[in-house]
Amino acid sequence: MDHDEIEIDVPSFFVCPISLEIMKDPVTVSTGITYDRESIEKWLISKKNKTCPVTKQELSDYTDLTPNHTLRRLIQAWCTLNASQGVERIPTPKPPTNKTQITKLIKEASHSSLTIQINCLKRLKSIASGSETNKRIMEDAGVVEFLASVVINNDPASLLSEINVNPVDEALSILHNLHVSETGLKNLLAFRNGEFIESLTKVMQKGFFESRAYAVFLLKSMSQVAEAVQLLHQKTELFVELVQVLKDQISQKVSKAALQTLIELCPWGRNRIRGVEAGTVPVLIELLLENFKDRKPNEMMLVLLENLCQCAEGRAELLKHAAGLAVVSKKILRVSTLANDRAVRILLSVSKFSATPNVVQEMLKLGVVAKLCLVLQVDCGSKTKEKAREILKMHARAWRNSPCIPSNLLSSYPNYV
């Protein structure tokens, strides 16, 4: 209600203890406390809590929400009585779906024409938007596996002419909005011996804008819950398409998801080499040169670059790029403590394993050495300072007496024997 209107006293038992708003769909949990369905579902399912917010007692079945029809009718009657005061009547909520209904819909979609399949997908999307409970029932009924099959069995680039819709787009949209559980995500990784991952790679390569985004979001979610063994032996094409997504800059959210996926993938097996072969290093350097104002993308790019520079191929790509060393040095003391640490780690890897005479002199000319001296003078973490000091000592004979080091920084240059 507007502030100018008369305030109406709302009965306290009409108000949800979580949202502090009038309940639209009151449900009672096993402790006897009533909440609005949307609020308690968010508390229990999205936030993975298993306790009653009011009593703090553990719930015997945290998904068992009993509709409080009597209270809902009282609230609706109260709204009707106060309609002249601007109170809107609360509509009767739709009941949650059931497993039988979902199973029947999946069966119908699996043995019908593409047009009927798309209609079934649209109905599944509508059901998923109803409530968190619907989403969990759908997952239990096998919707995730069905949707994965739709993605695998259809071309992500073709549209059904009569309705101008692609089943892959619809399936990925539902999967994204289902907020699939950790178990479901792990199952997707292994689904049909990795065929689902291959299909997501094709979607990133050939799919439409939204489908490419959904594919990246799913890959990020799966990679974050996966066992190490599930992340091994990924194909180079997957890395190529994730890097292409970074180059295309679909949106900042999609770019962050692609970066996070690469961060999760690269440490395992030969994935680091595959990441380098996919052209990740020069793309990261170009993106770092764009000087993003947001701290997070800079940090993520440096974390990934540091990971890739742990192999000789990654360091070679960094040094091959004219701006490689310069942009890493530039980020030190300009982004965050984490960025400082990762940038100095990159320089340490180069100094230890790839420091030819030319590279050592380039580091001096580009101001890398001067920046490392600055690190010793400011508060940026003891471990970062230790690494900077190690680099400076490592090549002290080549750098200490150079005119490229500003005189005011010479005092901070580490002594060496």
DRENDO-1510 file (C-alpha; in Angstrom, 1 decimal, always signed):
<recs>
REC; n; res; u; v; w
REC; 1; MET; +0.0; +0.0; +0.0 .
REC; 2; ASP; +1.1; +3.6; -0.6 .
REC; 3; HIS; +2.2; +5.6; +2.4 .
REC; 4; ASP; -0.8; +8.1; +1.9 .
REC; 5; GLU; -3.3; +5.2; +2.3 .
REC; 6; ILE; -4.8; +4.2; +5.6 .
REC; 7; GLU; -2.6; +1.5; +7.3 .
REC; 8; ILE; -4.4; -1.8; +7.9 .
REC; 9; ASP; -3.5; -4.0; +10.8 .
REC; 10; VAL; -2.6; -7.4; +9.4 .
REC; 11; PRO; -3.2; -10.4; +11.8 .
REC; 12; SER; +0.2; -11.6; +12.9 .
REC; 13; PHE; -0.6; -15.3; +12.0 .
REC; 14; PHE; -1.2; -14.2; +8.3 .
REC; 15; VAL; +2.4; -13.1; +8.1 .
REC; 16; CYS; +5.2; -15.5; +7.0 .
REC; 17; PRO; +8.0; -15.6; +9.7 .
REC; 18; ILE; +10.7; -15.5; +6.9 .
REC; 19; SER; +9.4; -12.9; +4.4 .
REC; 20; LEU; +7.3; -10.9; +7.0 .
REC; 21; GLU; +4.7; -10.5; +4.2 .
REC; 22; ILE; +1.1; -11.9; +4.0 .
REC; 23; MET; +1.3; -15.6; +3.0 .
REC; 24; LYS; +0.0; -16.4; -0.5 .
REC; 25; ASP; +0.4; -20.2; -0.2 .
REC; 26; PRO; +0.8; -21.1; +3.5 .
REC; 27; VAL; +2.3; -24.5; +4.2 .
REC; 28; THR; +3.1; -26.2; +7.6 .
REC; 29; VAL; +6.4; -28.1; +8.3 .
REC; 30; SER; +6.8; -31.0; +10.7 .
REC; 31; THR; +7.5; -28.7; +13.7 .
REC; 32; GLY; +4.0; -27.2; +13.3 .
REC; 33; ILE; +5.2; -23.8; +12.1 .
REC; 34; THR; +3.5; -22.3; +9.0 .
REC; 35; TYR; +5.4; -20.4; +6.3 .
REC; 36; ASP; +4.7; -19.1; +2.8 .
REC; 37; ARG; +5.7; -21.9; +0.4 .
REC; 38; GLU; +8.0; -19.8; -1.7 .
REC; 39; SER; +10.0; -18.6; +1.3 .
REC; 40; ILE; +10.3; -21.9; +3.1 .
REC; 41; GLU; +11.3; -23.7; -0.2 .
REC; 42; LYS; +14.0; -21.2; -0.8 .
REC; 43; TRP; +15.2; -21.7; +2.8 .
REC; 44; LEU; +15.1; -25.5; +2.7 .
REC; 45; ILE; +16.0; -26.3; -0.9 .
REC; 46; SER; +18.0; -23.5; -2.4 .
REC; 47; LYS; +20.0; -22.8; +0.7 .
REC; 48; LYS; +20.2; -26.5; +1.6 .
REC; 49; ASN; +19.0; -26.0; +5.2 .
REC; 50; LYS; +17.2; -28.8; +7.1 .
REC; 51; THR; +16.0; -26.9; +10.2 .
REC; 52; CYS; +12.9; -25.0; +11.0 .
REC; 53; PRO; +13.8; -21.2; +10.9 .
REC; 54; VAL; +11.6; -20.4; +13.9 .
REC; 55; THR; +12.3; -23.4; +16.3 .
REC; 56; LYS; +15.8; -24.3; +14.9 .
REC; 57; GLN; +14.7; -27.9; +15.2 .
REC; 58; GLU; +15.8; -30.4; +12.5 .
REC; 59; LEU; +12.8; -31.3; +10.3 .
REC; 60; SER; +11.9; -34.9; +10.0 .
REC; 61; ASP; +11.3; -34.6; +6.3 .
REC; 62; TYR; +12.5; -31.2; +5.0 .
REC; 63; THR; +10.7; -31.6; +1.7 .
REC; 64; ASP; +7.3; -32.4; +3.3 .
REC; 65; LEU; +5.3; -29.2; +3.2 .
REC; 66; THR; +1.6; -29.6; +4.1 .
REC; 67; PRO; -0.8; -27.0; +2.6 .
REC; 68; ASN; -2.6; -25.1; +5.3 .
REC; 69; HIS; -5.9; -24.6; +3.4 .
REC; 70; THR; -7.8; -23.3; +6.4 .
REC; 71; LEU; -5.4; -20.5; +6.9 .
REC; 72; ARG; -5.3; -19.7; +3.2 .
REC; 73; ARG; -9.1; -19.4; +3.1 .
REC; 74; LEU; -9.0; -17.1; +6.2 .
REC; 75; ILE; -6.4; -14.9; +4.5 .
REC; 76; GLN; -8.4; -14.8; +1.2 .
REC; 77; ALA; -11.6; -13.9; +3.2 .
REC; 78; TRP; -9.7; -11.1; +5.0 .
REC; 79; CYS; -8.4; -9.7; +1.8 .
REC; 80; THR; -11.9; -9.6; +0.3 .
REC; 81; LEU; -13.3; -7.8; +3.4 .
REC; 82; ASN; -10.5; -5.2; +3.1 .
REC; 83; ALA; -10.7; -4.8; -0.7 .
REC; 84; SER; -12.1; -1.3; -0.3 .
REC; 85; GLN; -8.9; -0.3; +1.5 .
REC; 86; GLY; -6.8; -1.4; -1.5 .
REC; 87; VAL; -6.0; -4.9; -0.4 .
REC; 88; GLU; -5.8; -7.3; -3.3 .
REC; 89; ARG; -7.3; -10.8; -3.1 .
REC; 90; ILE; -4.7; -13.6; -3.1 .
REC; 91; PRO; -5.5; -16.2; -5.8 .
REC; 92; THR; -5.7; -19.9; -4.9 .
REC; 93; PRO; -2.3; -21.3; -5.6 .
REC; 94; LYS; -1.8; -24.2; -8.0 .
REC; 95; PRO; -1.0; -27.5; -6.2 .
REC; 96; PRO; +2.5; -28.9; -6.7 .
REC; 97; THR; +3.0; -31.4; -9.5 .
REC; 98; ASN; +3.4; -35.1; -8.9 .
REC; 99; LYS; +5.9; -37.7; -10.1 .
REC; 100; THR; +3.2; -39.7; -12.1 .
REC; 101; GLN; +2.3; -36.6; -14.1 .
REC; 102; ILE; +5.9; -35.8; -14.9 .
REC; 103; THR; +6.7; -39.4; -15.9 .
REC; 104; LYS; +3.6; -39.5; -18.2 .
REC; 105; LEU; +4.8; -36.2; -19.9 .
REC; 106; ILE; +8.3; -37.6; -20.4 .
REC; 107; LYS; +6.9; -40.8; -22.0 .
REC; 108; GLU; +4.7; -38.8; -24.3 .
REC; 109; ALA; +7.6; -36.6; -25.4 .
REC; 110; SER; +9.9; -39.5; -25.9 .
REC; 111; HIS; +7.6; -41.3; -28.4 .
REC; 112; SER; +6.1; -38.4; -30.3 .
REC; 113; SER; +6.9; -36.1; -33.2 .
REC; 114; LEU; +9.3; -33.2; -32.7 .
REC; 115; THR; +6.4; -30.7; -32.6 .
REC; 116; ILE; +4.7; -32.6; -29.7 .
REC; 117; GLN; +8.0; -33.0; -28.0 .
REC; 118; ILE; +8.5; -29.2; -28.0 .
REC; 119; ASN; +5.0; -28.7; -26.6 .
REC; 120; CYS; +5.9; -31.2; -23.8 .
REC; 121; LEU; +9.1; -29.3; -23.2 .
REC; 122; LYS; +7.1; -26.1; -22.8 .
REC; 123; ARG; +4.8; -27.7; -20.3 .
REC; 124; LEU; +7.8; -28.9; -18.3 .
REC; 125; LYS; +9.2; -25.4; -18.3 .
REC; 126; SER; +5.9; -24.0; -17.0 .
REC; 127; ILE; +5.8; -26.7; -14.3 .
REC; 128; ALA; +9.4; -25.9; -13.2 .
REC; 129; SER; +8.5; -22.2; -12.9 .
REC; 130; GLY; +5.8; -23.1; -10.4 .
REC; 131; SER; +7.9; -23.8; -7.3 .
REC; 132; GLU; +11.1; -25.3; -6.0 .
REC; 133; THR; +9.1; -28.4; -4.9 .
REC; 134; ASN; +8.1; -28.9; -8.6 .
REC; 135; LYS; +11.8; -28.8; -9.6 .
REC; 136; ARG; +12.8; -31.5; -7.2 .
REC; 137; ILE; +9.9; -33.7; -8.1 .
REC; 138; MET; +10.9; -33.3; -11.8 .
REC; 139; GLU; +14.4; -34.3; -11.1 .
REC; 140; ASP; +13.3; -37.3; -9.1 .
REC; 141; ALA; +11.1; -38.3; -12.0 .
REC; 142; GLY; +14.0; -38.4; -14.5 .
REC; 143; VAL; +13.5; -35.0; -16.2 .
REC; 144; VAL; +17.3; -34.3; -16.1 .
REC; 145; GLU; +18.2; -37.4; -18.0 .
REC; 146; PHE; +15.3; -36.9; -20.5 .
REC; 147; LEU; +16.5; -33.3; -21.2 .
REC; 148; ALA; +20.1; -34.4; -21.6 .
REC; 149; SER; +18.9; -36.9; -24.2 .
REC; 150; VAL; +17.0; -34.1; -26.1 .
REC; 151; VAL; +20.3; -32.1; -26.2 .
REC; 152; ILE; +22.3; -35.1; -27.4 .
REC; 153; ASN; +19.7; -36.2; -30.1 .
REC; 154; ASN; +19.1; -32.9; -31.8 .
REC; 155; ASP; +21.1; -30.4; -33.9 .
REC; 156; PRO; +21.6; -27.2; -31.8 .
REC; 157; ALA; +21.7; -25.1; -35.0 .
REC; 158; SER; +18.4; -26.2; -36.6 .
REC; 159; LEU; +15.0; -24.6; -36.0 .
REC; 160; LEU; +11.7; -26.5; -36.4 .
REC; 161; SER; +10.3; -24.5; -39.3 .
REC; 162; GLU; +6.6; -24.4; -38.4 .
REC; 163; ILE; +7.1; -23.0; -34.9 .
REC; 164; ASN; +10.7; -21.5; -35.2 .
REC; 165; VAL; +11.9; -23.3; -32.1 .
REC; 166; ASN; +14.8; -25.6; -31.4 .
REC; 167; PRO; +14.3; -28.4; -28.9 .
REC; 168; VAL; +17.9; -28.0; -27.7 .
REC; 169; ASP; +17.2; -24.4; -26.7 .
REC; 170; GLU; +14.1; -25.5; -24.7 .
REC; 171; ALA; +15.9; -28.4; -23.0 .
REC; 172; LEU; +18.9; -26.3; -21.9 .
REC; 173; SER; +16.6; -23.5; -20.7 .
REC; 174; ILE; +14.8; -26.0; -18.4 .
REC; 175; LEU; +18.0; -27.6; -17.2 .
REC; 176; HIS; +19.4; -24.2; -16.3 .
REC; 177; ASN; +16.3; -23.2; -14.4 .
REC; 178; LEU; +15.9; -26.5; -12.6 .
REC; 179; HIS; +19.0; -25.7; -10.5 .
REC; 180; VAL; +20.0; -29.4; -10.7 .
REC; 181; SER; +21.2; -31.0; -7.5 .
REC; 182; GLU; +24.9; -32.0; -7.0 .
REC; 183; THR; +24.1; -35.7; -7.6 .
REC; 184; GLY; +22.2; -34.8; -10.8 .
REC; 185; LEU; +25.1; -32.7; -12.0 .
REC; 186; LYS; +27.6; -35.6; -11.4 .
REC; 187; ASN; +25.2; -37.9; -13.3 .
REC; 188; LEU; +25.1; -35.5; -16.2 .
REC; 189; LEU; +28.9; -35.5; -16.5 .
REC; 190; ALA; +28.9; -39.3; -16.9 .
REC; 191; PHE; +25.6; -39.5; -18.9 .
REC; 192; ARG; +25.9; -41.8; -21.9 .
REC; 193; ASN; +29.7; -42.1; -21.5 .
REC; 194; GLY; +30.3; -38.3; -21.8 .
REC; 195; GLU; +28.0; -37.7; -24.8 .
REC; 196; PHE; +26.3; -34.9; -22.9 .
REC; 197; ILE; +29.6; -33.0; -22.5 .
REC; 198; GLU; +30.3; -33.5; -26.3 .
REC; 199; SER; +26.8; -32.2; -27.1 .
REC; 200; LEU; +27.4; -29.1; -24.9 .
REC; 201; THR; +30.6; -28.5; -26.9 .
REC; 202; LYS; +28.6; -28.6; -30.1 .
REC; 203; VAL; +26.0; -26.2; -28.6 .
REC; 204; MET; +28.8; -23.7; -27.8 .
REC; 205; GLN; +30.1; -24.1; -31.4 .
REC; 206; LYS; +26.9; -24.0; -33.3 .
REC; 207; GLY; +24.1; -23.0; -31.0 .
REC; 208; PHE; +22.2; -19.8; -30.6 .
REC; 209; PHE; +23.0; -17.0; -28.2 .
REC; 210; GLU; +21.0; -18.2; -25.1 .
REC; 211; SER; +21.9; -21.9; -25.6 .
REC; 212; ARG; +25.6; -21.1; -25.7 .
REC; 213; ALA; +25.2; -19.2; -22.4 .
REC; 214; TYR; +23.2; -22.1; -20.8 .
REC; 215; ALA; +25.8; -24.6; -22.0 .
REC; 216; VAL; +28.5; -22.7; -20.2 .
REC; 217; PHE; +26.5; -22.3; -17.0 .
REC; 218; LEU; +25.9; -26.0; -16.9 .
REC; 219; LEU; +29.5; -26.8; -17.6 .
REC; 220; LYS; +30.5; -24.5; -14.7 .
REC; 221; SER; +28.1; -26.1; -12.3 .
REC; 222; MET; +29.2; -29.6; -13.3 .
REC; 223; SER; +32.9; -28.9; -13.1 .
REC; 224; GLN; +32.5; -27.4; -9.6 .
REC; 225; VAL; +31.0; -30.6; -8.1 .
REC; 226; ALA; +32.9; -33.2; -10.2 .
REC; 227; GLU; +35.4; -35.7; -8.9 .
REC; 228; ALA; +38.9; -35.2; -10.3 .
REC; 229; VAL; +38.6; -38.4; -12.3 .
REC; 230; GLN; +35.5; -37.0; -14.1 .
REC; 231; LEU; +37.5; -34.0; -15.2 .
REC; 232; LEU; +40.3; -36.0; -16.8 .
REC; 233; HIS; +40.5; -36.8; -20.5 .
REC; 234; GLN; +38.4; -33.9; -21.7 .
REC; 235; LYS; +38.7; -33.2; -25.4 .
REC; 236; THR; +40.6; -30.2; -26.8 .
REC; 237; GLU; +37.4; -29.1; -28.6 .
REC; 238; LEU; +35.8; -28.3; -25.2 .
REC; 239; PHE; +38.6; -26.0; -24.4 .
REC; 240; VAL; +38.6; -24.4; -27.8 .
REC; 241; GLU; +34.9; -23.6; -27.5 .
REC; 242; LEU; +35.2; -22.2; -23.9 .
REC; 243; VAL; +38.0; -19.9; -25.2 .
REC; 244; GLN; +35.9; -18.8; -28.1 .
REC; 245; VAL; +33.1; -17.9; -25.6 .
REC; 246; LEU; +35.7; -15.7; -23.8 .
REC; 247; LYS; +36.7; -14.1; -27.1 .
REC; 248; ASP; +33.1; -13.4; -28.1 .
REC; 249; GLN; +32.3; -11.8; -24.7 .
REC; 250; ILE; +28.7; -12.7; -24.8 .
REC; 251; SER; +28.2; -11.2; -21.4 .
REC; 252; GLN; +30.3; -10.7; -18.2 .
REC; 253; LYS; +28.3; -13.4; -16.4 .
REC; 254; VAL; +28.9; -15.9; -19.2 .
REC; 255; SER; +32.6; -15.0; -19.4 .
REC; 256; LYS; +33.0; -15.5; -15.6 .
REC; 257; ALA; +31.3; -18.9; -16.0 .
REC; 258; ALA; +33.7; -19.9; -18.8 .
REC; 259; LEU; +36.7; -18.7; -16.8 .
REC; 260; GLN; +35.5; -20.7; -13.7 .
REC; 261; THR; +35.0; -23.8; -15.9 .
REC; 262; LEU; +38.6; -23.6; -17.3 .
REC; 263; ILE; +40.0; -23.0; -13.8 .
REC; 264; GLU; +38.3; -26.2; -12.6 .
REC; 265; LEU; +39.4; -28.2; -15.6 .
REC; 266; CYS; +43.0; -27.2; -16.2 .
REC; 267; PRO; +44.8; -28.6; -13.2 .
REC; 268; TRP; +43.8; -32.2; -14.0 .
REC; 269; GLY; +45.8; -34.6; -16.2 .
REC; 270; ARG; +46.8; -33.2; -19.6 .
REC; 271; ASN; +44.0; -30.6; -19.4 .
REC; 272; ARG; +46.5; -27.8; -18.8 .
REC; 273; ILE; +48.2; -28.6; -22.1 .
REC; 274; ARG; +44.9; -28.8; -23.9 .
REC; 275; GLY; +44.0; -25.4; -22.5 .
REC; 276; VAL; +47.2; -23.9; -23.9 .
REC; 277; GLU; +46.7; -25.7; -27.2 .
REC; 278; ALA; +43.2; -24.1; -27.4 .
REC; 279; GLY; +44.8; -20.6; -27.4 .
REC; 280; THR; +43.8; -19.6; -23.9 .
REC; 281; VAL; +47.0; -17.7; -23.0 .
REC; 282; PRO; +46.9; -15.0; -25.7 .
REC; 283; VAL; +43.1; -14.6; -25.2 .
REC; 284; LEU; +43.7; -14.0; -21.5 .
REC; 285; ILE; +46.4; -11.5; -22.2 .
REC; 286; GLU; +44.2; -9.5; -24.6 .
REC; 287; LEU; +41.4; -9.5; -22.1 .
REC; 288; LEU; +43.7; -8.3; -19.3 .
REC; 289; LEU; +44.8; -5.5; -21.6 .
REC; 290; GLU; +41.2; -4.3; -21.7 .
REC; 291; ASN; +41.6; -3.3; -18.1 .
REC; 292; PHE; +38.2; -4.5; -16.7 .
REC; 293; LYS; +37.1; -2.3; -13.8 .
REC; 294; ASP; +35.5; -5.3; -12.0 .
REC; 295; ARG; +38.0; -7.0; -9.7 .
REC; 296; LYS; +36.6; -10.5; -10.1 .
REC; 297; PRO; +37.3; -11.1; -13.8 .
REC; 298; ASN; +40.9; -9.8; -13.4 .
REC; 299; GLU; +41.5; -12.2; -10.5 .
REC; 300; MET; +40.0; -15.2; -12.3 .
REC; 301; MET; +42.1; -14.5; -15.5 .
REC; 302; LEU; +45.3; -14.3; -13.4 .
REC; 303; VAL; +44.4; -17.5; -11.5 .
REC; 304; LEU; +43.9; -19.3; -14.8 .
REC; 305; LEU; +47.0; -17.8; -16.4 .
REC; 306; GLU; +49.1; -18.8; -13.4 .
REC; 307; ASN; +47.8; -22.3; -13.7 .
REC; 308; LEU; +48.6; -22.5; -17.4 .
REC; 309; CYS; +52.1; -21.0; -16.8 .
REC; 310; GLN; +52.9; -24.1; -14.6 .
REC; 311; CYS; +53.7; -25.9; -17.8 .
REC; 312; ALA; +56.5; -25.0; -20.3 .
REC; 313; GLU; +54.0; -24.6; -23.2 .
REC; 314; GLY; +52.0; -22.0; -21.2 .
REC; 315; ARG; +55.1; -20.0; -20.3 .
REC; 316; ALA; +56.2; -20.1; -23.9 .
REC; 317; GLU; +52.8; -18.6; -25.0 .
REC; 318; LEU; +53.0; -15.9; -22.4 .
REC; 319; LEU; +56.5; -14.9; -23.5 .
REC; 320; LYS; +55.6; -15.1; -27.2 .
REC; 321; HIS; +53.0; -12.4; -26.7 .
REC; 322; ALA; +54.5; -8.9; -26.9 .
REC; 323; ALA; +52.4; -7.7; -24.0 .
REC; 324; GLY; +52.5; -10.9; -21.9 .
REC; 325; LEU; +55.0; -9.9; -19.2 .
REC; 326; ALA; +54.0; -6.3; -19.2 .
REC; 327; VAL; +50.3; -6.9; -18.6 .
REC; 328; VAL; +51.0; -9.3; -15.7 .
REC; 329; SER; +53.3; -6.8; -14.1 .
REC; 330; LYS; +50.8; -4.0; -14.7 .
REC; 331; LYS; +48.1; -5.9; -12.6 .
REC; 332; ILE; +50.4; -6.0; -9.5 .
REC; 333; LEU; +49.2; -3.5; -6.9 .
REC; 334; ARG; +46.3; -2.4; -9.0 .
REC; 335; VAL; +43.6; -5.1; -8.5 .
REC; 336; SER; +43.6; -7.0; -5.2 .
REC; 337; THR; +45.8; -9.0; -2.8 .
REC; 338; LEU; +44.8; -12.2; -4.7 .
REC; 339; ALA; +45.7; -10.7; -8.1 .
REC; 340; ASN; +49.1; -9.5; -6.6 .
REC; 341; ASP; +49.8; -13.1; -5.5 .
REC; 342; ARG; +48.9; -14.8; -8.8 .
REC; 343; ALA; +50.8; -12.2; -10.9 .
REC; 344; VAL; +53.9; -12.6; -8.8 .
REC; 345; ARG; +53.5; -16.4; -9.0 .
REC; 346; ILE; +53.4; -16.1; -12.9 .
REC; 347; LEU; +56.6; -14.1; -12.8 .
REC; 348; LEU; +58.2; -16.6; -10.5 .
REC; 349; SER; +57.4; -19.5; -12.8 .
REC; 350; VAL; +59.0; -17.5; -15.7 .
REC; 351; SER; +62.0; -16.6; -13.7 .
REC; 352; LYS; +62.7; -20.2; -12.5 .
REC; 353; PHE; +62.1; -22.1; -15.7 .
REC; 354; SER; +62.1; -19.8; -18.7 .
REC; 355; ALA; +64.5; -17.1; -17.9 .
REC; 356; THR; +66.8; -16.8; -20.9 .
REC; 357; PRO; +69.2; -13.8; -21.0 .
REC; 358; ASN; +66.7; -12.1; -23.4 .
REC; 359; VAL; +63.8; -12.7; -21.0 .
REC; 360; VAL; +65.8; -11.4; -18.0 .
REC; 361; GLN; +66.6; -8.2; -19.9 .
REC; 362; GLU; +63.0; -7.8; -21.1 .
REC; 363; MET; +61.7; -8.0; -17.5 .
REC; 364; LEU; +64.1; -5.2; -16.7 .
REC; 365; LYS; +63.1; -3.0; -19.6 .
REC; 366; LEU; +59.4; -3.5; -19.1 .
REC; 367; GLY; +59.5; -2.3; -15.5 .
REC; 368; VAL; +58.8; -5.8; -14.1 .
REC; 369; VAL; +61.8; -5.5; -11.8 .
REC; 370; ALA; +60.9; -2.1; -10.6 .
REC; 371; LYS; +57.3; -3.3; -9.8 .
REC; 372; LEU; +58.8; -6.2; -7.8 .
REC; 373; CYS; +60.8; -3.8; -5.8 .
REC; 374; LEU; +57.6; -1.8; -5.0 .
REC; 375; VAL; +56.0; -5.0; -3.8 .
REC; 376; LEU; +58.7; -5.2; -1.1 .
REC; 377; GLN; +57.8; -1.7; +0.1 .
REC; 378; VAL; +54.1; -2.0; +0.5 .
REC; 379; ASP; +51.7; -4.1; +2.5 .
REC; 380; CYS; +50.6; -6.9; +0.1 .
REC; 381; GLY; +51.0; -10.1; +2.0 .
REC; 382; SER; +54.2; -11.8; +3.4 .
REC; 383; LYS; +54.0; -14.7; +1.0 .
REC; 384; THR; +53.8; -12.4; -2.1 .
REC; 385; LYS; +56.8; -10.5; -0.8 .
REC; 386; GLU; +58.7; -13.7; -0.3 .
REC; 387; LYS; +58.1; -14.7; -3.9 .
REC; 388; ALA; +59.0; -11.2; -5.2 .
REC; 389; ARG; +62.2; -11.3; -3.1 .
REC; 390; GLU; +63.1; -14.7; -4.5 .
REC; 391; ILE; +62.7; -13.5; -8.1 .
REC; 392; LEU; +64.9; -10.4; -7.4 .
REC; 393; LYS; +67.6; -12.5; -5.7 .
REC; 394; MET; +67.5; -15.1; -8.5 .
REC; 395; HIS; +68.6; -12.6; -11.2 .
REC; 396; ALA; +70.3; -10.0; -8.9 .
REC; 397; ARG; +73.6; -10.0; -10.9 .
REC; 398; ALA; +71.8; -9.0; -14.0 .
REC; 399; TRP; +69.5; -6.4; -12.4 .
REC; 400; ARG; +71.0; -4.8; -9.3 .
REC; 401; ASN; +73.2; -2.3; -11.0 .
REC; 402; SER; +70.9; -1.4; -13.9 .
REC; 403; PRO; +69.8; +2.2; -14.4 .
REC; 404; CYS; +66.3; +0.8; -15.2 .
REC; 405; ILE; +65.7; +0.5; -11.4 .
REC; 406; PRO; +64.7; +3.8; -10.0 .
REC; 407; SER; +67.2; +5.1; -7.4 .
REC; 408; ASN; +64.5; +5.3; -4.7 .
REC; 409; LEU; +63.8; +1.6; -5.0 .
REC; 410; LEU; +67.5; +0.4; -4.8 .
REC; 411; SER; +67.3; +0.4; -1.0 .
REC; 412; SER; +64.6; -2.3; -1.2 .
REC; 413; TYR; +66.6; -4.5; -3.6 .
REC; 414; PRO; +67.5; -7.7; -1.7 .
REC; 415; ASN; +71.1; -8.3; -0.8 .
REC; 416; TYR; +72.8; -11.3; -2.4 .
REC; 417; VAL; +76.0; -13.1; -1.8 .
</recs>
